[in-house]
């Protein structure tokens, strides 16, 4: 099973084309999508470019591919979206706690930390 690499995953999802692919795969569920189906989302997309994008998404732990006949079918790795949301939540909570701590320290510089 691929390991989710959160930093890489978030960076890739910052690209609208890769986010579009992940959204499409997510909505497809267990059926996934074939390479040609994903290619049809974009005009003038070369198959090699799509293959490169899918390799990036797979290396980040977001998708997996399976050869079926002449085509590769792609799927979202189960639980990966929930894991990304959990990462965002935990990072947001940590950030807010640090902000509150810094604000308290600025308001009362003599208070022990």
N, CA, C and O atoms as CSV, one atom per row, in Angstrom:
chain,resi,resn,atom,element,x,y,z
A,1,UNK,N,N,0.846,-1.185,0.000
A,1,UNK,CA,C,0.000,0.000,0.000
A,1,UNK,C,C,0.888,1.243,0.000
A,1,UNK,O,O,1.843,1.303,0.774
A,2,UNK,N,N,0.606,2.218,-0.830
A,2,UNK,CA,C,1.437,3.415,-0.891
A,2,UNK,C,C,1.351,4.217,0.394
A,2,UNK,O,O,0.326,4.219,1.077
A,3,UNK,N,N,2.430,4.890,0.708
A,3,UNK,CA,C,2.484,5.752,1.882
A,3,UNK,C,C,2.089,7.153,1.451
A,3,UNK,O,O,2.588,7.676,0.455
A,4,UNK,N,N,1.173,7.759,2.228
A,4,UNK,CA,C,0.748,9.115,1.927
A,4,UNK,C,C,1.864,10.085,2.307
A,4,UNK,O,O,2.343,10.087,3.441
A,5,UNK,N,N,2.261,10.890,1.364
A,5,UNK,CA,C,3.252,11.933,1.603
A,5,UNK,C,C,2.502,13.258,1.562
A,5,UNK,O,O,2.302,13.844,0.498
A,6,UNK,N,N,2.083,13.725,2.762
A,6,UNK,CA,C,1.167,14.858,2.844
A,6,UNK,C,C,1.683,16.116,2.160
A,6,UNK,O,O,0.950,16.754,1.404
A,7,UNK,N,N,2.921,16.475,2.414
A,7,UNK,CA,C,3.448,17.710,1.841
A,7,UNK,C,C,3.411,17.657,0.323
A,7,UNK,O,O,2.986,18.609,-0.331
A,8,UNK,N,N,3.854,16.549,-0.224
A,8,UNK,CA,C,3.836,16.373,-1.673
A,8,UNK,C,C,2.395,16.348,-2.193
A,8,UNK,O,O,2.095,16.932,-3.234
A,9,UNK,N,N,1.515,15.673,-1.468
A,9,UNK,CA,C,0.113,15.581,-1.883
A,9,UNK,C,C,-0.530,16.961,-1.936
A,9,UNK,O,O,-1.208,17.290,-2.909
A,10,UNK,N,N,-0.324,17.773,-0.897
A,10,UNK,CA,C,-0.919,19.107,-0.888
A,10,UNK,C,C,-0.346,19.971,-2.005
A,10,UNK,O,O,-1.073,20.751,-2.619
A,11,UNK,N,N,0.944,19.840,-2.270
A,11,UNK,CA,C,1.551,20.614,-3.357
A,11,UNK,C,C,0.933,20.226,-4.702
A,11,UNK,O,O,0.635,21.092,-5.524
A,12,UNK,N,N,0.745,18.939,-4.922
A,12,UNK,CA,C,0.152,18.481,-6.184
A,12,UNK,C,C,-1.295,18.935,-6.317
A,12,UNK,O,O,-1.734,19.305,-7.406
A,13,UNK,N,N,-2.035,18.907,-5.218
A,13,UNK,CA,C,-3.438,19.315,-5.267
A,13,UNK,C,C,-3.597,20.811,-5.457
A,13,UNK,O,O,-4.704,21.291,-5.700
A,14,UNK,N,N,-2.513,21.548,-5.351
A,14,UNK,CA,C,-2.527,22.977,-5.645
A,14,UNK,C,C,-2.569,23.258,-7.148
A,14,UNK,O,O,-2.799,24.393,-7.565
A,15,UNK,N,N,-2.349,22.237,-7.943
A,15,UNK,CA,C,-2.432,22.375,-9.396
A,15,UNK,C,C,-3.848,21.986,-9.822
A,15,UNK,O,O,-4.289,20.864,-9.573
A,16,UNK,N,N,-4.546,22.901,-10.455
A,16,UNK,CA,C,-5.963,22.672,-10.764
A,16,UNK,C,C,-6.187,21.393,-11.560
A,16,UNK,O,O,-7.177,20.698,-11.329
A,17,UNK,N,N,-5.295,21.063,-12.489
A,17,UNK,CA,C,-5.492,19.868,-13.320
A,17,UNK,C,C,-5.409,18.597,-12.480
A,17,UNK,O,O,-6.190,17.668,-12.684
A,18,UNK,N,N,-4.477,18.549,-11.546
A,18,UNK,CA,C,-4.342,17.365,-10.703
A,18,UNK,C,C,-5.482,17.290,-9.693
A,18,UNK,O,O,-5.954,16.201,-9.367
A,19,UNK,N,N,-5.914,18.419,-9.206
A,19,UNK,CA,C,-7.071,18.454,-8.311
A,19,UNK,C,C,-8.315,17.949,-9.047
A,19,UNK,O,O,-9.120,17.213,-8.477
A,20,UNK,N,N,-8.468,18.341,-10.293
A,20,UNK,CA,C,-9.601,17.882,-11.116
A,20,UNK,C,C,-9.584,16.356,-11.256
A,20,UNK,O,O,-10.629,15.711,-11.170
A,21,UNK,N,N,-8.417,15.794,-11.467
A,21,UNK,CA,C,-8.284,14.336,-11.586
A,21,UNK,C,C,-8.664,13.663,-10.274
A,21,UNK,O,O,-9.413,12.685,-10.269
A,22,UNK,N,N,-8.154,14.179,-9.170
A,22,UNK,CA,C,-8.455,13.588,-7.862
A,22,UNK,C,C,-9.950,13.696,-7.555
A,22,UNK,O,O,-10.542,12.762,-7.014
A,23,UNK,N,N,-10.556,14.822,-7.895
A,23,UNK,CA,C,-11.996,14.966,-7.683
A,23,UNK,C,C,-12.771,13.953,-8.519
A,23,UNK,O,O,-13.724,13.342,-8.035
A,24,UNK,N,N,-12.368,13.777,-9.755
A,24,UNK,CA,C,-13.051,12.822,-10.641
A,24,UNK,C,C,-12.907,11.401,-10.119
A,24,UNK,O,O,-13.880,10.646,-10.102
A,25,UNK,N,N,-11.709,11.030,-9.696
A,25,UNK,CA,C,-11.484,9.685,-9.160
A,25,UNK,C,C,-12.251,9.481,-7.859
A,25,UNK,O,O,-12.779,8.399,-7.603
A,26,UNK,N,N,-12.306,10.505,-7.057
A,26,UNK,CA,C,-13.032,10.421,-5.801
A,26,UNK,C,C,-14.521,10.193,-6.044
A,26,UNK,O,O,-15.150,9.385,-5.360
A,27,UNK,N,N,-15.077,10.901,-7.012
A,27,UNK,CA,C,-16.504,10.731,-7.309
A,27,UNK,C,C,-16.788,9.396,-8.002
A,27,UNK,O,O,-17.912,8.898,-7.942
A,28,UNK,N,N,-15.791,8.819,-8.651
A,28,UNK,CA,C,-15.974,7.523,-9.324
A,28,UNK,C,C,-16.006,6.365,-8.331
A,28,UNK,O,O,-16.526,5.292,-8.637
A,29,UNK,N,N,-15.454,6.584,-7.154
A,29,UNK,CA,C,-15.471,5.554,-6.118
A,29,UNK,C,C,-14.669,4.326,-6.491
A,29,UNK,O,O,-13.586,4.418,-7.070
A,30,UNK,N,N,-15.229,3.165,-6.144
A,30,UNK,CA,C,-14.525,1.896,-6.354
A,30,UNK,C,C,-14.374,1.532,-7.826
A,30,UNK,O,O,-13.517,0.718,-8.171
A,31,UNK,N,N,-15.183,2.115,-8.692
A,31,UNK,CA,C,-15.070,1.825,-10.123
A,31,UNK,C,C,-13.836,2.452,-10.723
A,31,UNK,O,O,-13.290,1.927,-11.694
A,32,UNK,N,N,-13.382,3.567,-10.169
A,32,UNK,CA,C,-12.228,4.250,-10.715
A,32,UNK,C,C,-12.485,4.783,-12.110
A,32,UNK,O,O,-13.626,4.830,-12.569
A,33,UNK,N,N,-11.424,5.180,-12.775
A,33,UNK,CA,C,-11.505,5.721,-14.134
A,33,UNK,C,C,-10.332,5.192,-14.947
A,33,UNK,O,O,-9.232,4.988,-14.433
A,34,UNK,N,N,-10.594,4.979,-16.213
A,34,UNK,CA,C,-9.514,4.559,-17.115
A,34,UNK,C,C,-8.711,5.787,-17.530
A,34,UNK,O,O,-9.174,6.920,-17.399
A,35,UNK,N,N,-7.526,5.549,-18.022
A,35,UNK,CA,C,-6.705,6.634,-18.542
A,35,UNK,C,C,-7.439,7.470,-19.579
A,35,UNK,O,O,-7.432,8.697,-19.486
A,36,UNK,N,N,-8.083,6.832,-20.582
A,36,UNK,CA,C,-8.819,7.620,-21.574
A,36,UNK,C,C,-9.949,8.467,-20.970
A,36,UNK,O,O,-10.203,9.579,-21.431
A,37,UNK,N,N,-10.620,7.945,-19.947
A,37,UNK,CA,C,-11.667,8.739,-19.287
A,37,UNK,C,C,-11.077,9.999,-18.660
A,37,UNK,O,O,-11.637,11.089,-18.783
A,38,UNK,N,N,-9.939,9.835,-17.987
A,38,UNK,CA,C,-9.292,10.989,-17.356
A,38,UNK,C,C,-8.752,11.953,-18.401
A,38,UNK,O,O,-8.815,13.171,-18.231
A,39,UNK,N,N,-8.227,11.399,-19.474
A,39,UNK,CA,C,-7.683,12.231,-20.557
A,39,UNK,C,C,-8.777,13.102,-21.169
A,39,UNK,O,O,-8.511,14.223,-21.603
A,40,UNK,N,N,-10.004,12.588,-21.203
A,40,UNK,CA,C,-11.107,13.334,-21.806
A,40,UNK,C,C,-11.501,14.573,-20.990
A,40,UNK,O,O,-12.242,15.424,-21.482
A,41,UNK,N,N,-11.017,14.679,-19.757
A,41,UNK,CA,C,-11.300,15.862,-18.934
A,41,UNK,C,C,-10.598,17.104,-19.469
A,41,UNK,O,O,-10.994,18.230,-19.165
A,42,UNK,N,N,-9.560,16.894,-20.262
A,42,UNK,CA,C,-8.716,18.002,-20.711
A,42,UNK,C,C,-8.599,17.992,-22.236
A,42,UNK,O,O,-8.446,16.935,-22.847
A,43,UNK,N,N,-8.671,19.154,-22.830
A,43,UNK,CA,C,-8.446,19.226,-24.271
A,43,UNK,C,C,-6.943,19.329,-24.521
A,43,UNK,O,O,-6.212,19.948,-23.747
A,44,UNK,N,N,-6.509,18.728,-25.584
A,44,UNK,CA,C,-5.095,18.784,-25.996
A,44,UNK,C,C,-4.127,18.196,-24.974
A,44,UNK,O,O,-2.993,18.661,-24.859
A,45,UNK,N,N,-4.556,17.194,-24.243
A,45,UNK,CA,C,-3.666,16.552,-23.277
A,45,UNK,C,C,-3.023,15.337,-23.919
A,45,UNK,O,O,-3.713,14.474,-24.462
A,46,UNK,N,N,-1.732,15.273,-23.859
A,46,UNK,CA,C,-0.975,14.149,-24.387
A,46,UNK,C,C,-1.025,12.996,-23.383
A,46,UNK,O,O,-0.984,13.223,-22.174
A,47,UNK,N,N,-1.111,11.768,-23.878
A,47,UNK,CA,C,-1.169,10.593,-22.997
A,47,UNK,C,C,0.043,10.490,-22.092
A,47,UNK,O,O,-0.068,10.066,-20.942
A,48,UNK,N,N,1.208,10.879,-22.611
A,48,UNK,CA,C,2.424,10.833,-21.781
A,48,UNK,C,C,2.352,11.827,-20.641
A,48,UNK,O,O,2.836,11.555,-19.543
A,49,UNK,N,N,1.741,12.991,-20.900
A,49,UNK,CA,C,1.590,13.981,-19.841
A,49,UNK,C,C,0.656,13.458,-18.748
A,49,UNK,O,O,0.937,13.618,-17.560
A,50,UNK,N,N,-0.446,12.836,-19.149
A,50,UNK,CA,C,-1.366,12.248,-18.179
A,50,UNK,C,C,-0.650,11.166,-17.374
A,50,UNK,O,O,-0.796,11.103,-16.153
A,51,UNK,N,N,0.114,10.323,-18.044
A,51,UNK,CA,C,0.855,9.263,-17.346
A,51,UNK,C,C,1.824,9.865,-16.325
A,51,UNK,O,O,1.985,9.330,-15.228
A,52,UNK,N,N,2.462,10.970,-16.685
A,52,UNK,CA,C,3.365,11.644,-15.749
A,52,UNK,C,C,2.631,12.196,-14.542
A,52,UNK,O,O,3.103,12.086,-13.411
A,53,UNK,N,N,1.469,12.792,-14.790
A,53,UNK,CA,C,0.658,13.312,-13.678
A,53,UNK,C,C,0.235,12.182,-12.749
A,53,UNK,O,O,0.294,12.309,-11.526
A,54,UNK,N,N,-0.196,11.068,-13.352
A,54,UNK,CA,C,-0.667,9.952,-12.539
A,54,UNK,C,C,0.479,9.349,-11.728
A,54,UNK,O,O,0.277,8.903,-10.599
A,55,UNK,N,N,1.658,9.337,-12.292
A,55,UNK,CA,C,2.821,8.838,-11.553
A,55,UNK,C,C,3.109,9.743,-10.359
A,55,UNK,O,O,3.420,9.255,-9.272
A,56,UNK,N,N,3.007,11.057,-10.551
A,56,UNK,CA,C,3.204,11.993,-9.443
A,56,UNK,C,C,2.173,11.761,-8.340
A,56,UNK,O,O,2.515,11.721,-7.158
A,57,UNK,N,N,0.911,11.608,-8.735
A,57,UNK,CA,C,-0.148,11.375,-7.754
A,57,UNK,C,C,0.049,10.044,-7.025
A,57,UNK,O,O,-0.218,9.941,-5.828
A,58,UNK,N,N,0.516,9.031,-7.753
A,58,UNK,CA,C,0.773,7.726,-7.131
A,58,UNK,C,C,1.955,7.816,-6.172
A,58,UNK,O,O,1.906,7.253,-5.078
A,59,UNK,N,N,3.011,8.516,-6.566
A,59,UNK,CA,C,4.181,8.660,-5.700
A,59,UNK,C,C,3.857,9.422,-4.421
A,59,UNK,O,O,4.498,9.218,-3.390
A,60,UNK,N,N,2.857,10.303,-4.495
A,60,UNK,CA,C,2.425,11.048,-3.308
A,60,UNK,C,C,1.495,10.208,-2.433
A,60,UNK,O,O,1.156,10.614,-1.321
A,61,UNK,N,N,1.083,9.041,-2.929
A,61,UNK,CA,C,0.216,8.161,-2.163
A,61,UNK,C,C,-1.263,8.454,-2.311
A,61,UNK,O,O,-2.073,7.984,-1.511
A,62,UNK,N,N,-1.628,9.233,-3.333
A,62,UNK,CA,C,-3.026,9.618,-3.522
A,62,UNK,C,C,-3.817,8.633,-4.370
A,62,UNK,O,O,-4.992,8.385,-4.097
A,63,UNK,N,N,-3.189,8.071,-5.391
A,63,UNK,CA,C,-3.894,7.175,-6.312
A,63,UNK,C,C,-3.080,5.904,-6.522
A,63,UNK,O,O,-1.894,5.824,-6.203
A,64,UNK,N,N,-3.772,4.924,-7.071
A,64,UNK,CA,C,-3.107,3.687,-7.503
A,64,UNK,C,C,-3.657,3.315,-8.861
A,64,UNK,O,O,-4.778,3.685,-9.210
A,65,UNK,N,N,-2.878,2.592,-9.618
A,65,UNK,CA,C,-3.296,2.182,-10.950
A,65,UNK,C,C,-3.290,0.676,-11.078
A,65,UNK,O,O,-2.535,-0.021,-10.400
A,66,UNK,N,N,-4.147,0.183,-11.962
A,66,UNK,CA,C,-4.269,-1.253,-12.201
A,66,UNK,C,C,-4.516,-1.456,-13.694
A,66,UNK,O,O,-5.430,-0.863,-14.266
A,67,UNK,N,N,-3.701,-2.290,-14.312
A,67,UNK,CA,C,-3.863,-2.553,-15.739
A,67,UNK,C,C,-5.062,-3.469,-15.943
A,67,UNK,O,O,-5.176,-4.530,-15.328
A,68,UNK,N,N,-5.959,-3.021,-16.831
A,68,UNK,CA,C,-7.133,-3.822,-17.233
A,68,UNK,C,C,-7.179,-3.814,-18.749
A,68,UNK,O,O,-7.512,-2.804,-19.368
A,69,UNK,N,N,-6.851,-4.916,-19.320
A,69,UNK,CA,C,-6.831,-4.980,-20.784
A,69,UNK,C,C,-5.774,-4.045,-21.331
A,69,UNK,O,O,-4.599,-4.137,-20.975
A,70,UNK,N,N,-6.201,-3.143,-22.202
A,70,UNK,CA,C,-5.256,-2.207,-22.830
A,70,UNK,C,C,-5.033,-0.937,-22.034
A,70,UNK,O,O,-4.135,-0.158,-22.355
A,71,UNK,N,N,-5.828,-0.715,-21.007
A,71,UNK,CA,C,-5.773,0.563,-20.291
A,71,UNK,C,C,-5.448,0.382,-18.816
A,71,UNK,O,O,-5.647,-0.684,-18.234
A,72,UNK,N,N,-4.948,1.451,-18.242
A,72,UNK,CA,C,-4.740,1.497,-16.794
A,72,UNK,C,C,-5.970,2.161,-16.189
A,72,UNK,O,O,-6.415,3.210,-16.653
A,73,UNK,N,N,-6.509,1.537,-15.151
A,73,UNK,CA,C,-7.605,2.122,-14.391
A,73,UNK,C,C,-7.012,2.676,-13.100
A,73,UNK,O,O,-6.197,2.030,-12.441
A,74,UNK,N,N,-7.433,3.865,-12.764
A,74,UNK,CA,C,-6.905,4.549,-11.591
A,74,UNK,C,C,-7.980,4.683,-10.525
A,74,UNK,O,O,-9.168,4.808,-10.819
A,75,UNK,N,N,-7.528,4.653,-9.286
A,75,UNK,CA,C,-8.413,4.735,-8.129
A,75,UNK,C,C,-7.779,5.633,-7.071
A,75,UNK,O,O,-6.556,5.744,-6.979
A,76,UNK,N,N,-8.623,6.261,-6.287
A,76,UNK,CA,C,-8.150,6.972,-5.100
A,76,UNK,C,C,-7.768,5.906,-4.079
A,76,UNK,O,O,-8.489,4.922,-3.914
A,77,UNK,N,N,-6.664,6.089,-3.405
A,77,UNK,CA,C,-6.276,5.167,-2.342
A,77,UNK,C,C,-7.304,5.303,-1.214
A,77,UNK,O,O,-7.574,6.414,-0.758
A,78,UNK,N,N,-7.876,4.190,-0.763
A,78,UNK,CA,C,-8.899,4.270,0.285
A,78,UNK,C,C,-8.385,5.001,1.536
A,78,UNK,O,O,-7.292,4.728,2.031
A,79,UNK,N,N,-9.195,5.924,2.020
A,79,UNK,CA,C,-8.874,6.654,3.243
A,79,UNK,C,C,-7.960,7.846,3.067
A,79,UNK,O,O,-7.709,8.574,4.028
A,80,UNK,N,N,-7.453,8.067,1.860
A,80,UNK,CA,C,-6.459,9.126,1.672
A,80,UNK,C,C,-7.060,10.529,1.844
A,80,UNK,O,O,-6.404,11.413,2.396
A,81,UNK,N,N,-8.267,10.737,1.389
A,81,UNK,CA,C,-8.899,12.051,1.525
A,81,UNK,C,C,-9.134,12.341,3.006
A,81,UNK,O,O,-8.880,13.454,3.467
A,82,UNK,N,N,-9.615,11.351,3.750
A,82,UNK,CA,C,-9.813,11.526,5.195
A,82,UNK,C,C,-8.494,11.830,5.903
A,82,UNK,O,O,-8.453,12.645,6.825
A,83,UNK,N,N,-7.422,11.178,5.471
A,83,UNK,CA,C,-6.109,11.424,6.075
A,83,UNK,C,C,-5.638,12.856,5.814
A,83,UNK,O,O,-5.065,13.496,6.697
A,84,UNK,N,N,-5.880,13.353,4.605
A,84,UNK,CA,C,-5.497,14.735,4.292
A,84,UNK,C,C,-6.306,15.733,5.110
A,84,UNK,O,O,-5.765,16.724,5.600
A,85,UNK,N,N,-7.593,15.475,5.257
A,85,UNK,CA,C,-8.447,16.354,6.064
A,85,UNK,C,C,-7.977,16.334,7.520
A,85,UNK,O,O,-7.913,17.381,8.164
A,86,UNK,N,N,-7.651,15.154,8.038
A,86,UNK,CA,C,-7.159,15.048,9.415
A,86,UNK,C,C,-5.857,15.824,9.594
A,86,UNK,O,O,-5.649,16.465,10.624
A,87,UNK,N,N,-4.994,15.766,8.604
A,87,UNK,CA,C,-3.742,16.528,8.663
A,87,UNK,C,C,-4.026,18.021,8.708
A,87,UNK,O,O,-3.420,18.753,9.490
A,88,UNK,N,N,-4.945,18.465,7.872
A,88,UNK,CA,C,-5.307,19.884,7.873
A,88,UNK,C,C,-5.872,20.299,9.224
A,88,UNK,O,O,-5.519,21.354,9.752
A,89,UNK,N,N,-6.739,19.480,9.777
A,89,UNK,CA,C,-7.340,19.803,11.074
A,89,UNK,C,C,-6.290,19.871,12.165
A,89,UNK,O,O,-6.278,20.820,12.950
A,90,UNK,N,N,-5.409,18.884,12.231
A,90,UNK,CA,C,-4.407,18.869,13.293
A,90,UNK,C,C,-3.430,20.029,13.131
A,90,UNK,O,O,-3.034,20.648,14.118
A,91,UNK,N,N,-3.038,20.328,11.887
A,91,UNK,CA,C,-2.139,21.460,11.656
A,91,UNK,C,C,-2.833,22.775,11.989
A,91,UNK,O,O,-2.199,23.691,12.514
A,92,UNK,N,N,-4.112,22.878,11.695
A,92,UNK,CA,C,-4.855,24.103,12.000
A,92,UNK,C,C,-4.970,24.301,13.503
A,92,UNK,O,O,-4.819,25.419,13.994
A,93,UNK,N,N,-5.236,23.227,14.235
A,93,UNK,CA,C,-5.343,23.321,15.697
A,93,UNK,C,C,-4.004,23.716,16.289
A,93,UNK,O,O,-3.948,24.579,17.165
A,94,UNK,N,N,-2.933,23.105,15.831
A,94,UNK,CA,C,-1.603,23.445,16.323
A,94,UNK,C,C,-1.278,24.907,16.025
A,94,UNK,O,O,-0.746,25.609,16.885
A,95,UNK,N,N,-1.590,25.366,14.831
A,95,UNK,CA,C,-1.349,26.754,14.446
A,95,UNK,C,C,-2.130,27.704,15.358
A,95,UNK,O,O,-1.580,28.689,15.850
A,96,UNK,N,N,-3.411,27.406,15.580
A,96,UNK,CA,C,-4.231,28.278,16.435
A,96,UNK,C,C,-3.721,28.300,17.874
A,96,UNK,O,O,-3.732,29.348,18.519
A,97,UNK,N,N,-3.277,27.161,18.378
A,97,UNK,CA,C,-2.717,27.119,19.733
A,97,UNK,C,C,-1.455,27.977,19.822
A,97,UNK,O,O,-1.268,28.702,20.799
A,98,UNK,N,N,-0.608,27.901,18.831
A,98,UNK,CA,C,0.608,28.721,18.819
A,98,UNK,C,C,0.269,30.210,18.742
A,98,UNK,O,O,0.900,31.037,19.402
A,99,UNK,N,N,-0.744,30.542,17.921
A,99,UNK,CA,C,-1.169,31.939,17.808
A,99,UNK,C,C,-1.700,32.451,19.146
A,99,UNK,O,O,-1.356,33.560,19.556
A,100,UNK,N,N,-2.526,31.671,19.829
A,100,UNK,CA,C,-3.059,32.064,21.135
A,100,UNK,C,C,-1.942,32.251,22.152
A,100,UNK,O,O,-1.948,33.202,22.934
A,101,UNK,N,N,-0.985,31.332,22.132
A,101,UNK,CA,C,0.149,31.425,23.053
A,101,UNK,C,C,0.946,32.706,22.780
A,101,UNK,O,O,1.314,33.412,23.719
A,102,UNK,N,N,1.208,33.003,21.539
A,102,UNK,CA,C,1.960,34.210,21.174
A,102,UNK,C,C,1.181,35.470,21.558
A,102,UNK,O,O,1.768,36.454,22.008
A,103,UNK,N,N,-0.131,35.436,21.379
A,103,UNK,CA,C,-0.962,36.597,21.723
A,103,UNK,C,C,-0.947,36.824,23.234
A,103,UNK,O,O,-0.826,37.962,23.687
A,104,UNK,N,N,-1.069,35.751,24.016
A,104,UNK,CA,C,-1.017,35.887,25.477
A,104,UNK,C,C,0.331,36.427,25.927
A,104,UNK,O,O,0.402,37.276,26.815
A,105,UNK,N,N,1.398,35.932,25.312
A,105,UNK,CA,C,2.742,36.391,25.679
A,105,UNK,C,C,2.910,37.869,25.351
A,105,UNK,O,O,3.560,38.596,26.103
A,106,UNK,N,N,2.337,38.322,24.244
A,106,UNK,CA,C,2.442,39.729,23.855
A,106,UNK,C,C,1.616,40.614,24.785
A,106,UNK,O,O,2.009,41.742,25.081
A,107,UNK,N,N,0.477,40.108,25.244
A,107,UNK,CA,C,-0.386,40.885,26.131
A,107,UNK,C,C,0.175,40.994,27.538
A,107,UNK,O,O,-0.026,42.014,28.197
A,108,UNK,N,N,0.875,39.967,28.018
A,108,UNK,CA,C,1.420,39.961,29.374
A,108,UNK,C,C,2.856,39.465,29.333
A,108,UNK,O,O,3.113,38.291,29.602
A,109,UNK,N,N,3.806,40.353,28.997
A,109,UNK,CA,C,5.203,39.917,28.841
A,109,UNK,C,C,5.817,39.376,30.127
A,109,UNK,O,O,6.761,38.588,30.062
A,110,UNK,N,N,5.309,39.777,31.300
A,110,UNK,CA,C,5.868,39.321,32.562
A,110,UNK,C,C,5.353,37.975,32.996
A,110,UNK,O,O,5.868,37.396,33.952
A,111,UNK,N,N,4.369,37.472,32.331
A,111,UNK,CA,C,3.763,36.182,32.693
A,111,UNK,C,C,4.695,35.041,32.307
A,111,UNK,O,O,5.222,35.015,31.195
A,112,UNK,N,N,4.902,34.086,33.236
A,112,UNK,CA,C,5.770,32.945,32.896
A,112,UNK,C,C,5.130,32.085,31.822
A,112,UNK,O,O,3.909,31.951,31.742
A,113,UNK,N,N,5.988,31.510,31.006
A,113,UNK,CA,C,5.502,30.677,29.893
A,113,UNK,C,C,5.661,29.235,30.197
A,113,UNK,O,O,5.307,28.388,29.377
